[in-house]
């Protein structure tokens, strides 16, 4: 007979694995199961809470507790490339701005790398130290991961357990929401404005026991906003009061950003990481990110790498090193930076010309258009006109943000003008 919360939890978990409980099936009401087993209601309630934390079930208030459904439809960046619509929803960099992989491949060291090699190549370490030295505490280590999303997930798993609260921006980057949900953490959305995360609400979240904070210092996705110097200082002072909290700074746009970088990492922070990826300027398929962190965090990260893949391919590291060392490639990055800014500025100006006023502060590959009402009708009507837009729904944690995210990275001036007119007309009608 099942008597403890752990026994009830384990029994239901096994029933789910055997298929005796299927997705969306309801578990017995707490009172009924407690009477059936002859145990206290609190015992059953505790077991159900463990199922929720483990991601096996979800509590739906008066509708009871139901078994979760494993789905593959999580929101993510990008869409199929052969669609008939013009994609301004995918969040991808402009292909014209990405360097030729053959050019990067010329930097590959022909000497085979074997087991036991240093996890970070000496050449990339040298370049990485210069690239990430700004705004981080003096004592730090350099690590390499398979992209920024990989870095964030490994960092959270190194310190957190299922059920821990992670503060994120609201609206939030799609992959951050997915990472938190998949690992059983609880996302706590804190609204952002043109200067960054709301300090008062961040303070409230930290006081309620949040264990980690993920902040995008510039080109925040989806809004494109950047931390102001003043707001960064406020957040840095606040985080100094919570030394136990893991601080993750995802500076994904870095070399392409037209905004200055302002650090939020306190000088005496215990657990922190600054992550910079090459995916926006070398392409998403070159899965490499560099990370500066405190020594303990670097060690924990390496411990999580070691049982599996062990290290990031030195072939990829050589390509990144070669690109960051090449005057030709760096010149192309600078050109892309200026062109992305010009396209965002033109799209913003075109919207204003058609009567839609949005923020003058923008960054990244996208332009954010806040809405008072939902975006469903706008997205549907835009599809009829040949354009695929991205609504704010997938970026929400608390379902508080309404808007459209428009990816302008690959648009010509003519396309920008046409799209702005269409979007402005639809926003006036439905937004």
N, C-alpha and C positions, 0 to 999 in steps of 0.2 A: 504494500500500500504506500502511496506517495504521501509523505508527511512534511517534508521541508520544501522551501521555495526552490532550492537548487534541484531537488528531485523532480518537482513539477516542471520546472524550466527544461531540464534535460529530456524528460519524457515527451513534452510537446515538440521540442526541437527534433527528436528522432522521428516523431510522427510526420513532421513536415518533410523530412528527408526521404521517408518511405512513400510519400505521396498520399498519406491518409488525410492530411490537411493540405488543401490546395489554395493557391492564391485567391484572395478575397473571401475565403471562408472565415466565418466568425467563430471565435472561441467562446466557450460557455460563459455566461455572466459570472462575475466574481462570486456573488452570493451563492449561486447554484452549484458551482464547482466546489466551493468551501464546504457546503452541506454534504455534497456527494462524498468528499474525501474525509470529512470529519475533522477539518482543520480550521484555523482562524482565517477570517477574510483577509487580514493583512498578509498572511502567508501567500495566498493566491495572488493578491495585488503585487507583492514583491516579485513573484515569479513572472507575472505579466510585464512588469517594468523591465526585468532582465531581458525578456524577449524583444521589447521595444529597443532597448539600448543595443542589443546584438543585431538589430536590423531585420529580425525575423517577422516582427509584427508591428502594427501601428495602432495607437489608441485614437478612437474617433468619438470621444465624449460619450454622449448618450447612445450612440450607435455601437458602442462596445469596442472590443479589440479584434482586429482582423489580421489575417496572414498577408504579408507583403507579396507583391508580384515583382519578380525580377524582369526588368525590361531593358531593351537596348536602344531606347528612343530618347536618351538624355540629350538635352540641348548641347550642341557643340559648334565650333566654328567650321565654316566651309560647307559647300553643297556639291552635288555632282556637276562635273565640268561640261557635260554634253546637253544641258538643259537649254530650252529655247529662250528662256527669259534672260535678261541682262542681270547678272548677280551683283547687287549692292548690299548683300546681307552676309556674305561669307567671312568678312574680317581678314581677308588675305592681303599680303603685300602685293604691289604691282609687279608682275613678272618682268617687266622691262627694266626694273631697278635691281634685279638680283644678278649677282655675278655668275659668269659661266662656271659650272662645276669643274670643267676641265682646267680652267685657270687656277682654281683652288687646289686641284689635285696635283698640280706641278710641285706643290710644297711638301708632298708626302715623302717622308724618310724611307728610303729603300731598304733600310736595315730591319729585318723582322724583329718584332717585339715578342717576348716570351713571358711565361709566368714569372712573377716576382719583380717585374718592372715597376718603377714608380707610378702611382696611379695618375699623377699629373706630369706631363712631359716638361722637361726643364725649360724649353723654349716658350711653351704656352704659359707656364708659371711666371716667367719673367714679364711677359706682356700683360698677363692677367693682374699681376700686382699693381702695375701702373694704371690699369683700367678701373680697378675696384678700390683703389686706395682712398678716394675722396669720400669724406663723410663717414668713415668707419673708425671705431676705436683703434688705437695704435697696435694693440696685441690682437692679431687675427691670423687665420690660416686660409689657404685657398683650396677649393675643391672643384671638381668637374662632375656634372650630372647630365643625364639625357634630356636636356631641355628644362625650362622653368617649371612646368607642371610636375615633372618628375622630382625636381628639387623640393618643391612645396610639399608634395605628398610624403617624401622621405623624411623631411624635417618634422612634419606633424606626427608621423608614426614613431619617430625617435623619442618623442616626449609625451605624447597624448595617449589616452585610452578611449574606447568607445563611450560616448556620452559627454565627453568634455566639450566645452563651449569654445568656439573659434570666432573672433570678431572679424567681420569682412565689411567691405563697403557696400552700400545700398544705393543704386543698383550695382551688381557685382559681376565680375568676369565669369563667364560660363564654366570654365574648367575648375575654378575655385569652388563653385557651388557643387559641381559633380564630385570633386575630390573629397570634400567634407561629407557629403551624403554617402558616398560609397564606403567610406571608412567608419561610418557610424558616429561621427561627431555632430554637434549641434551648431549650425550657423547662426550667428547673432548679427543681423544687419544694422549697420550704423549709417545714416544718410550722409551723402557727400554734397557739397556745394562747389562753387567755382574756386574755393581756396583749399578744399580737401575735406577730410572726415570731420563730422561734428564733434567737437571736443567734449561738450557737456554729456552727450549721449555715449561717447566712448568711455568717459569716466564712470558713468552708470553701469555699463556693461562690465568693466573691469572690477568694480566694487561688488558685482554679483558673481564673481568667480570665474570669469573667462580665463582660459589657460594659454591662449595664443591670439595674436593679432596679425592679419595679413593686410598690408597697405601698399597701394600703387602710388609712388611719389609723383609721377607725371604720365601723361597720356592714359589716364585712367580709362579702363574699358568697362562700360560703353560710352561714358560721357566725354572723354577726351580732356578732362580738367587736370590740373596739376596742383600740388601743394604749394601754397605761398610760403615765403620765408617765415612770416609771423605764425601761420597755423602750424607749420612744422615744428617751430620752437615750442608752441603750446603742447603739442602732442608729445614731444620729447620730454618736456618737464613732467607731464602726466605719467608717462611710462616709467620714469625714474622712480616713481612711488610704488611700482609693482615689479620688483626685480625678478620675481619668479615667472613672469609671463614671457613666452617665446615670441620674439619680434621677427616677422618675416617681411622683408621689403622686396617687392617684385618690380624691379626697374626694367621692364621688358622692352621699352622703346629706346632707352639709353642714347646711343650714338645718333639716332634719328630725331631725337627730341629737340624742339625749339624752345623748351623751357629749362631753366636752371634746376639742378638737383639740390634739394635741401634735405639733409639727414634728419631722421626722427629717432635715431639710435642714441640713447644716453651713453655718456662716456664710461660709466660703470655698469652697463647692462650685462647680465649674466649669460643670457641665451638669445642670440640674435643671428640674423643672416641677411646679407644683401645679395640678391640673385640678379644676374644679367645674362640674357640669352642672346644668341646670334640669329634666331629664327626670323626676325623682322627684316634683317638686311642681308642674310645669306640664304634665307628660305626656310620654311617650316620643316623640310625634310632633313636638314642638317641638324640632328638632334643633339645640340650641345649648349649647355649653360655653365657659366662660371659663377662661383659663389665665394664670397668672403664671409667668414663667421668667426665667432669665438672658438678657441681651441677645443673645448669640450664638444661643441656642436659639430665641428669638423670630424672629430673622432667618432661620434655617434653616427654621423652620416656614413663614414667609411665602414663602420661595423655593419650597417644595413646593406651596403654594396657588396661586401666581401662574401656573404653566403651565396649570393646569386651570380650576377654578371661580373662582379669583382672590380671592374673599372670601365670607363668610357673608352672606346676604341682609340688607340693612338693614331690611327689613320685619320679619324675625324678630327682629333686634336691638332694634327699637323695641318689639316685643311683650314681650320680656324686660325691657327697661328699664322699661316701663310697669308690669309686674307687680311688679318689685322695688321700685318707687317707690310702689305703691298700698297705703295702710293696710288697705283691705278685703282685698286679696289676701294681704298679709303676716299678717293676722289669721287667715285661712284656713289658711295654712301652719303657724302656731303651733298651731292646733286639730288639724290633721292630725298634727303631731309628737306631741302629747299622746295622741291617740287611737291612733296606731300603738303607742306605748309601752304603753297600757292593754291593747290586744288581745294584744300579745306576753306581757305579764305575766299576763293571764287564762289564755291557753293554757298557759303554763308551769305556773301554779298548778293548772289542771285535770289536767294530766299527772301532777303530783306527787300529787294527790288519788287518782289511779288507780294509784299505785305506780311511776311512771316519773320518776326524778330526773334533771334536766338542769341545765345551767349557769344561774345567776341573772343572768349578764351577757349581754345581748342588745341588738341594734340592727337597724335596717333594716326591711324588709318581711317578713322571714322568721324562723322559729324552726328551729334546728338540733338534730337528735336523733341523737347518735352511736350506732352499733350495733356489736356484737361480730361479728356475722355479716352476710352480704349482705342486701340489701333487696328482692331480686326477689320473694320470696313475699309480703312485706308489701304491695308496690305492687300486685301482682296481686289479692290479697284485698281491698284497699281499693277497687279498681276495681269489684269485684263488689258492693260496698256503696255505690257511687255517687260515689267520691272519686278524683280524679287526683292522685297524689303524685309528687314528684321524688326519685329516688335519688341517691346520692353519685357514682355512676359517672362521669358527665360532668364533674364538678368535679375529678377526679383528674389529677395529672401523673404521680405515681409509683405510682398505684393503691394508696395506703396508707390512704386514709380510707374508712370505712364509715359510712353514715348516711342520714338523710332530711332534706330541706329543705322545710319547710311554709310556704307564703305565707299570712299571716293578714290581709293588708291590707284585704280586702273582706268579711271574715266578720262575721256578727252574733254576739251573745253565745250565742244558741241553737246556731248552727252550730259555734262554738268548743267548746261543751260536748259536742256529739254527736261531733265529729271527735276530740276528745281521748280520749273513751272508746273509740272504734274503734281509734285508733292505739295506745293503751296496751295494749289486748287483743292486737293483732297483734304488737307489739314483745315482749311477754312470751312469746308463742307461738313467734315465728320469729326475733326479734332477738338 
